[in-house]
Amino acid sequence: MVLQLAFSLLLGAFFIWFFVRRLAQEEIDQIWDVFGRANYGWITISLIVAVLSHWFRAIRWILLLQPMGYKPKYINTFGAVMIGYLGNLVFPRLGEILRCSSLYQQEKVPVSKSLGTVVTERAIDFIIYAALFVFVIITFGENIYSYIEITFLAPILEKVSFWKLAVLLFGITVALLGIYFLFRRKLIQYGVVRKIENFAISLWDGLKSIVYLKRPWIFLVQTFMIWFCYYLGLYVCFFALPETSSLGWEPAMVAFVLSTVGSMLVQGGMGIYPMLIAGSLAIYGIADVKGYALGWLIWGAQQIVVVVLGTLFIILLPYFNRKKR
């Protein structure tokens, strides 16, 4: 776990260095200028929307716990979610353990049972994100591919159309699935293949578990609200700068989907998240330094919510539940 954290932090530091090293002093000054003239009223609205997204996650978690006979208080569930997010900033996957152990301390829900619901949450959220990613690639793929080609691929590759590349990737995917089903017994001996298979099984189990909920439609609505708040929290930050205030929902959706990849690759998205925001907005003509500065504002707002609320609930939850003890 320590090595994983060190690698993640080093990777984040590398992405910061990779972007900043290309900037002239004048461009660095422009980034600081953006920080100084940003409308922090919109950033504050983004903070509120971020809190709402975490609240919806907390009440959705209660729905997953109810079939097992548990209905924890909203405040305890919300507090456990925020403590979990704070833990994930410290160590990868530590948040899941802290989240479930916090709920056990306040509500006596066994960690083994609550941890299973968190795995279900992860599976369902991954499916939602995968669907959004496919939607963005299919709908806005030409713009994304053109930017990547001009920025990264043009110097070393011949021009390849987006659809040719899409067909190639689809063919590779089908071929890999065919190889897996034909030679599964031999391939399953390798640890990497077992992990991929277990992950796929957890996705399927998570999807099936919705059927057993008492109110599956409410669960789906809450899931929609979680992801809508994620997107809205990023979109309202566009209004903090004159350069991005006129951008519509499409650039915000592209930036949201592509930047989320950074949060998956690096601990908390440090370093890579602002860079991916800058790259996403460059597709729509926003200068790198402006997009990079906005990326840091969005990322900083998200982390402030986690750090402040996570710390507060560590302190306050025992006080809220003192009568139980």
Kinemage of the C-alpha trace (Angstrom):
@kinemage 1
@onewidth
@group {chain A} dominant
@subgroup {mainchain}
@vectorlist {calphas} color= white
{ca met a 1} P 0.000 0.000 0.000
{ca val a 2} L 2.856 2.405 0.843
{ca leu a 3} L 4.528 1.691 -2.499
{ca gln a 4} L 1.221 2.269 -4.286
{ca leu a 5} L 0.794 5.633 -2.537
{ca ala a 6} L 4.386 6.658 -3.294
{ca phe a 7} L 3.983 5.709 -6.947
{ca ser a 8} L 0.696 7.630 -7.199
{ca leu a 9} L 2.180 10.770 -5.623
{ca leu a 10} L 5.270 10.588 -7.818
{ca leu a 11} L 3.087 10.152 -10.875
{ca gly a 12} L 1.056 13.210 -9.874
{ca ala a 13} L 4.243 15.231 -9.338
{ca phe a 14} L 5.485 14.091 -12.754
{ca phe a 15} L 2.360 15.370 -14.491
{ca ile a 16} L 2.711 18.740 -12.748
{ca trp a 17} L 6.344 18.949 -13.858
{ca phe a 18} L 5.495 17.732 -17.376
{ca phe a 19} L 2.990 20.538 -17.911
{ca val a 20} L 4.719 23.396 -16.077
{ca arg a 21} L 8.169 22.784 -17.650
{ca arg a 22} L 6.781 23.806 -21.054
{ca leu a 23} L 5.507 27.153 -19.788
{ca ala a 24} L 7.314 30.445 -20.077
{ca gln a 25} L 7.390 32.758 -17.062
{ca glu a 26} L 4.754 34.926 -18.743
{ca glu a 27} L 2.391 31.942 -18.983
{ca ile a 28} L 2.969 31.041 -15.328
{ca asp a 29} L 2.098 34.637 -14.432
{ca gln a 30} L -1.102 34.247 -16.475
{ca ile a 31} L -2.084 31.230 -14.370
{ca trp a 32} L -1.682 33.247 -11.180
{ca asp a 33} L -3.654 36.075 -12.806
{ca val a 34} L -6.513 33.640 -13.484
{ca phe a 35} L -6.528 32.604 -9.828
{ca gly a 36} L -6.714 36.264 -8.825
{ca arg a 37} L -9.586 37.339 -11.078
{ca ala a 38} L -11.745 34.186 -10.934
{ca asn a 39} L -15.311 34.614 -9.695
{ca tyr a 40} L -15.226 32.554 -6.516
{ca gly a 41} L -18.980 32.833 -6.130
{ca trp a 42} L -19.322 30.164 -8.810
{ca ile a 43} L -16.623 28.101 -7.120
{ca thr a 44} L -18.667 28.295 -3.913
{ca ile a 45} L -21.736 27.022 -5.788
{ca ser a 46} L -19.564 24.162 -7.040
{ca leu a 47} L -18.683 23.355 -3.411
{ca ile a 48} L -22.374 23.163 -2.516
{ca val a 49} L -23.123 20.908 -5.496
{ca ala a 50} L -20.216 18.645 -4.475
{ca val a 51} L -21.710 18.305 -0.986
{ca leu a 52} L -25.052 17.366 -2.568
{ca ser a 53} L -23.403 14.639 -4.645
{ca his a 54} L -21.911 13.111 -1.495
{ca trp a 55} L -25.277 13.400 0.280
{ca phe a 56} L -27.017 11.509 -2.523
{ca arg a 57} L -24.325 8.833 -2.281
{ca ala a 58} L -24.986 8.503 1.440
{ca ile a 59} L -28.762 8.076 1.092
{ca arg a 60} L -28.266 5.647 -1.808
{ca trp a 61} L -26.007 3.590 0.459
{ca ile a 62} L -28.868 3.284 2.945
{ca leu a 63} L -31.000 1.667 0.232
{ca leu a 64} L -28.296 -0.964 -0.293
{ca leu a 65} L -28.146 -1.681 3.439
{ca gln a 66} L -31.910 -1.982 3.977
{ca pro a 67} L -32.323 -5.489 2.423
{ca met a 68} L -29.916 -6.735 5.117
{ca gly a 69} L -32.088 -5.268 7.872
{ca tyr a 70} L -30.119 -2.079 8.587
{ca lys a 71} L -31.302 1.519 8.332
{ca pro a 72} L -28.594 3.793 9.726
{ca lys a 73} L -29.193 7.478 10.386
{ca tyr a 74} L -28.603 9.831 7.498
{ca ile a 75} L -26.019 11.875 9.398
{ca asn a 76} L -23.990 8.787 10.318
{ca thr a 77} L -24.054 7.473 6.761
{ca phe a 78} L -23.125 10.859 5.302
{ca gly a 79} L -20.326 11.227 7.827
{ca ala a 80} L -18.987 7.760 7.020
{ca val a 81} L -18.978 8.577 3.288
{ca met a 82} L -16.990 11.788 3.853
{ca ile a 83} L -14.521 10.047 6.172
{ca gly a 84} L -14.073 7.430 3.466
{ca tyr a 85} L -13.306 10.061 0.836
{ca leu a 86} L -10.778 11.640 3.192
{ca gly a 87} L -9.138 8.259 3.724
{ca asn a 88} L -8.789 7.758 -0.018
{ca leu a 89} L -6.763 10.968 -0.202
{ca val a 90} L -4.268 9.459 2.236
{ca phe a 91} L -3.978 5.862 0.979
{ca pro a 92} L -5.518 4.130 -2.033
{ca arg a 93} L -8.573 2.060 -1.030
{ca leu a 94} L -8.154 3.018 2.644
{ca gly a 95} L -11.356 5.020 2.346
{ca glu a 96} L -13.545 1.939 1.883
{ca ile a 97} L -12.275 0.446 5.139
{ca leu a 98} L -12.615 3.716 7.071
{ca arg a 99} L -16.082 4.314 5.668
{ca cys a 100} L -17.356 0.898 6.749
{ca ser a 101} L -15.591 0.923 10.117
{ca ser a 102} L -17.029 4.373 10.867
{ca leu a 103} L -20.531 3.076 10.170
{ca tyr a 104} L -19.847 0.095 12.428
{ca gln a 105} L -18.736 2.379 15.267
{ca gln a 106} L -21.894 4.482 15.059
{ca glu a 107} L -24.542 2.009 13.837
{ca lys a 108} L -23.036 -1.467 14.493
{ca val a 109} L -23.410 -2.505 10.844
{ca pro a 110} L -20.849 -5.325 10.353
{ca val a 111} L -17.930 -4.220 8.211
{ca ser a 112} L -18.121 -7.376 6.096
{ca lys a 113} L -21.708 -6.575 5.077
{ca ser a 114} L -21.281 -2.851 4.475
{ca leu a 115} L -18.074 -3.506 2.514
{ca gly a 116} L -20.056 -5.720 0.165
{ca thr a 117} L -22.445 -2.854 -0.569
{ca val a 118} L -19.500 -0.546 -1.285
{ca val a 119} L -18.213 -3.054 -3.851
{ca thr a 120} L -21.693 -3.037 -5.410
{ca glu a 121} L -21.587 0.777 -5.513
{ca arg a 122} L -18.211 0.685 -7.234
{ca ala a 123} L -19.472 -1.748 -9.834
{ca ile a 124} L -22.577 0.280 -10.640
{ca asp a 125} L -20.657 3.567 -10.798
{ca phe a 126} L -18.108 2.004 -13.117
{ca ile a 127} L -20.921 0.923 -15.454
{ca ile a 128} L -22.380 4.456 -15.403
{ca tyr a 129} L -18.993 5.996 -16.144
{ca ala a 130} L -18.276 3.497 -18.923
{ca ala a 131} L -21.619 4.402 -20.533
{ca leu a 132} L -20.796 8.129 -20.304
{ca phe a 133} L -17.343 7.523 -21.755
{ca val a 134} L -18.770 5.602 -24.721
{ca phe a 135} L -21.391 8.334 -25.238
{ca val a 136} L -18.744 11.067 -25.328
{ca ile a 137} L -16.429 9.121 -27.626
{ca ile a 138} L -19.228 8.292 -30.084
{ca thr a 139} L -20.811 11.763 -29.999
{ca phe a 140} L -17.745 13.999 -29.850
{ca gly a 141} L -15.037 11.533 -30.897
{ca glu a 142} L -13.986 13.375 -34.050
{ca asn a 143} L -13.140 16.540 -32.092
{ca ile a 144} L -11.279 14.591 -29.413
{ca tyr a 145} L -9.331 12.513 -31.906
{ca ser a 146} L -8.413 15.569 -33.994
{ca tyr a 147} L -6.969 17.280 -30.927
{ca ile a 148} L -5.006 14.186 -29.844
{ca glu a 149} L -3.737 13.670 -33.375
{ca ile a 150} L -2.543 17.253 -33.778
{ca thr a 151} L -1.055 17.476 -30.296
{ca phe a 152} L 0.492 14.045 -29.790
{ca leu a 153} L 0.285 11.740 -32.815
{ca ala a 154} L 1.002 13.925 -35.832
{ca pro a 155} L 4.787 14.007 -35.385
{ca ile a 156} L 5.150 10.224 -35.264
{ca leu a 157} L 2.120 8.693 -37.017
{ca glu a 158} L 0.538 9.021 -40.404
{ca lys a 159} L -2.953 10.454 -40.450
{ca val a 160} L -5.520 7.809 -39.484
{ca ser a 161} L -9.224 8.617 -39.504
{ca phe a 162} L -11.135 8.356 -36.252
{ca trp a 163} L -13.483 5.682 -37.563
{ca lys a 164} L -10.613 3.509 -38.805
{ca leu a 165} L -9.074 3.678 -35.355
{ca ala a 166} L -12.460 2.936 -33.725
{ca val a 167} L -12.961 -0.135 -35.947
{ca leu a 168} L -9.420 -1.302 -35.163
{ca leu a 169} L -9.978 -0.992 -31.402
{ca phe a 170} L -13.326 -2.771 -31.681
{ca gly a 171} L -11.683 -5.611 -33.617
{ca ile a 172} L -8.928 -5.958 -31.014
{ca thr a 173} L -11.539 -6.078 -28.234
{ca val a 174} L -13.535 -8.797 -29.996
{ca ala a 175} L -10.351 -10.782 -30.667
{ca leu a 176} L -9.269 -10.567 -27.004
{ca leu a 177} L -12.711 -11.721 -25.826
{ca gly a 178} L -12.588 -14.617 -28.287
{ca ile a 179} L -9.141 -15.671 -27.059
{ca tyr a 180} L -10.361 -15.468 -23.456
{ca phe a 181} L -13.396 -17.719 -24.005
{ca leu a 182} L -11.429 -20.230 -26.094
{ca phe a 183} L -8.451 -20.522 -23.742
{ca arg a 184} L -9.998 -19.534 -20.396
{ca arg a 185} L -8.793 -22.617 -18.495
{ca lys a 186} L -5.176 -21.872 -19.355
{ca leu a 187} L -5.382 -18.098 -19.048
{ca ile a 188} L -7.077 -18.223 -15.624
{ca gln a 189} L -3.795 -19.484 -14.169
{ca tyr a 190} L -2.370 -15.967 -14.527
{ca gly a 191} L -3.086 -13.548 -11.693
{ca val a 192} L -3.844 -10.593 -13.974
{ca val a 193} L -6.497 -12.577 -15.845
{ca arg a 194} L -8.079 -13.693 -12.548
{ca lys a 195} L -8.273 -10.091 -11.343
{ca ile a 196} L -9.925 -8.956 -14.579
{ca glu a 197} L -12.411 -11.830 -14.390
{ca asn a 198} L -13.226 -11.124 -10.737
{ca phe a 199} L -13.739 -7.460 -11.583
{ca ala a 200} L -16.133 -8.383 -14.405
{ca ile a 201} L -18.037 -10.719 -12.059
{ca ser a 202} L -18.330 -7.961 -9.432
{ca leu a 203} L -19.747 -5.630 -12.092
{ca trp a 204} L -22.389 -8.192 -13.032
{ca asp a 205} L -23.238 -8.991 -9.402
{ca gly a 206} L -23.541 -5.283 -8.638
{ca leu a 207} L -25.923 -4.789 -11.538
{ca lys a 208} L -28.065 -7.776 -10.490
{ca ser a 209} L -28.269 -6.581 -6.884
{ca ile a 210} L -30.493 -3.664 -7.937
{ca val a 211} L -33.287 -6.176 -8.619
{ca tyr a 212} L -33.403 -7.147 -4.943
{ca leu a 213} L -33.840 -3.598 -3.677
{ca lys a 214} L -37.208 -2.596 -2.234
{ca arg a 215} L -37.238 0.618 -4.302
{ca pro a 216} L -35.009 0.094 -7.330
{ca trp a 217} L -36.329 3.144 -9.176
{ca ile a 218} L -35.416 5.416 -6.287
{ca phe a 219} L -31.956 3.878 -6.352
{ca leu a 220} L -31.623 4.683 -10.063
{ca val a 221} L -32.824 8.259 -9.509
{ca gln a 222} L -30.284 8.729 -6.722
{ca thr a 223} L -27.547 7.300 -8.935
{ca phe a 224} L -28.513 9.772 -11.653
{ca met a 225} L -28.389 12.642 -9.140
{ca ile a 226} L -24.915 11.627 -7.944
{ca trp a 227} L -23.503 11.766 -11.464
{ca phe a 228} L -25.516 14.827 -12.439
{ca cys a 229} L -24.080 16.681 -9.429
{ca tyr a 230} L -20.570 15.545 -10.382
{ca tyr a 231} L -21.093 17.025 -13.841
{ca leu a 232} L -22.889 20.159 -12.611
{ca gly a 233} L -20.145 20.858 -10.066
{ca leu a 234} L -17.634 21.035 -12.901
{ca tyr a 235} L -19.901 22.922 -15.295
{ca val a 236} L -20.713 25.810 -12.937
{ca cys a 237} L -16.980 26.419 -12.523
{ca phe a 238} L -16.883 27.407 -16.200
{ca phe a 239} L -18.736 30.602 -15.242
{ca ala a 240} L -15.894 31.577 -12.909
{ca leu a 241} L -13.818 32.742 -15.909
{ca pro a 242} L -14.912 35.023 -18.790
{ca glu a 243} L -12.990 32.795 -21.236
{ca thr a 244} L -15.035 29.697 -20.397
{ca ser a 245} L -18.361 31.202 -19.323
{ca ser a 246} L -19.800 30.998 -22.845
{ca leu a 247} L -18.956 27.317 -23.313
{ca gly a 248} L -21.983 25.044 -23.406
{ca trp a 249} L -22.757 21.638 -21.971
{ca glu a 250} L -20.725 19.740 -24.600
{ca pro a 251} L -17.237 20.995 -23.571
{ca ala a 252} L -18.203 20.479 -19.935
{ca met a 253} L -19.247 16.879 -20.628
{ca val a 254} L -16.022 16.139 -22.522
{ca ala a 255} L -13.935 17.721 -19.753
{ca phe a 256} L -15.900 15.846 -17.082
{ca val a 257} L -15.508 12.409 -18.687
{ca leu a 258} L -11.845 12.781 -19.686
{ca ser a 259} L -10.727 14.353 -16.394
{ca thr a 260} L -12.375 11.544 -14.415
{ca val a 261} L -9.807 9.200 -15.967
{ca gly a 262} L -7.137 11.189 -14.119
{ca ser a 263} L -8.813 10.575 -10.775
{ca met a 264} L -8.700 6.844 -11.524
{ca leu a 265} L -5.026 6.841 -12.521
{ca val a 266} L -3.522 9.079 -9.838
{ca gln a 267} L -4.360 9.410 -6.142
{ca gly a 268} L -7.082 12.067 -5.985
{ca gly a 269} L -6.272 13.131 -9.554
{ca met a 270} L -3.355 15.266 -8.303
{ca gly a 271} L -1.432 16.859 -11.145
{ca ile a 272} L -3.123 14.984 -13.968
{ca tyr a 273} L -6.677 16.286 -13.365
{ca pro a 274} L -5.888 19.961 -14.209
{ca met a 275} L -3.821 18.824 -17.192
{ca leu a 276} L -6.731 16.785 -18.580
{ca ile a 277} L -9.108 19.721 -18.044
{ca ala a 278} L -6.683 21.923 -20.005
{ca gly a 279} L -6.423 19.344 -22.788
{ca ser a 280} L -10.212 18.941 -22.951
{ca leu a 281} L -10.828 22.690 -23.186
{ca ala a 282} L -8.068 23.106 -25.777
{ca ile a 283} L -10.324 21.133 -28.133
{ca tyr a 284} L -12.699 24.101 -27.955
{ca gly a 285} L -10.075 26.813 -28.384
{ca ile a 286} L -9.304 27.648 -24.745
{ca ala a 287} L -5.628 28.440 -24.141
{ca asp a 288} L -3.724 25.794 -22.186
{ca val a 289} L -2.816 28.117 -19.314
{ca lys a 290} L -6.457 29.194 -18.832
{ca gly a 291} L -7.715 25.608 -18.898
{ca tyr a 292} L -4.931 24.494 -16.565
{ca ala a 293} L -5.736 27.212 -14.040
{ca leu a 294} L -9.437 26.369 -14.188
{ca gly a 295} L -8.567 22.702 -13.694
{ca trp a 296} L -6.755 23.532 -10.471
{ca leu a 297} L -9.722 25.616 -9.271
{ca ile a 298} L -12.138 22.729 -9.916
{ca trp a 299} L -9.803 20.159 -8.363
{ca gly a 300} L -9.130 22.381 -5.347
{ca ala a 301} L -12.853 22.887 -4.712
{ca gln a 302} L -13.421 19.133 -4.717
{ca gln a 303} L -10.588 18.508 -2.271
{ca ile a 304} L -11.673 21.299 0.085
{ca val a 305} L -15.088 19.652 0.496
{ca val a 306} L -13.513 16.269 1.259
{ca val a 307} L -10.868 17.555 3.678
{ca val a 308} L -13.155 19.929 5.606
{ca leu a 309} L -16.190 17.649 5.919
{ca gly a 310} L -14.134 14.479 6.412
{ca thr a 311} L -12.188 16.085 9.259
{ca leu a 312} L -15.322 17.582 10.831
{ca phe a 313} L -17.150 14.259 10.864
{ca ile a 314} L -14.197 12.455 12.441
{ca ile a 315} L -14.540 14.940 15.299
{ca leu a 316} L -18.329 15.315 15.438
{ca leu a 317} L -19.751 11.829 14.821
{ca pro a 318} L -18.796 10.533 18.296
{ca tyr a 319} L -20.490 13.646 19.751
{ca phe a 320} L -23.677 13.126 17.695
{ca asn a 321} L -23.902 9.506 18.881
{ca arg a 322} L -22.887 9.996 22.527
{ca lys a 323} L -26.389 9.071 23.808
{ca lys a 324} L -26.150 5.640 22.172
{ca arg a 325} L -22.983 4.920 24.095
